[in-house]
Amino acid sequence: MRFILFIIIIIGIVVFLNPFFPFWVIMVFISLLSALLGLNGIQGFLAGGLGFGLAWLGQALFISASTGSDLPNRMGELMGIGSGMTIAGVTAIIGFLLGSFSGLTGSLFRNLFRKKPDNLYRG
């Protein structure tokens, strides 16, 4: 349940705060949120990546569809990677990587302060 909640919160943070803050501030928010929710490493990695990547993909598609501009297609041709949809896909992959490593960082940061049992191998 925390996994899906984390994805929804990240999408909300990215959609509403990304126009006002740079991406690295959003990454710090995701790291802190991952540490506060106590997700393990793989949950923080996947939830952060899915939330950030889906939000950036949705924003790229929304902006492209609402403006009706030919600029994404022209930029794709200029860069030699094809159409504007390819640029939206690359944007989603970059968003996935930024969010996933932010979530993993928060999870690993929380593990630094977790008390480990010291009598694990004693009889």
Secondary structure, DSSP 8 states (H G I E B T S, - for coil): -HHHHHHHHHHHHHHHHTTTS-HHHHHHHHHHHHHHHT--HHHHHHHHHHHHHHHHHHHHHHHHHHH--SHHHHHHHHHTS-SHHHHHHHHHHHHHHHHHHHHHHHHHHHHHTS---S-TT--
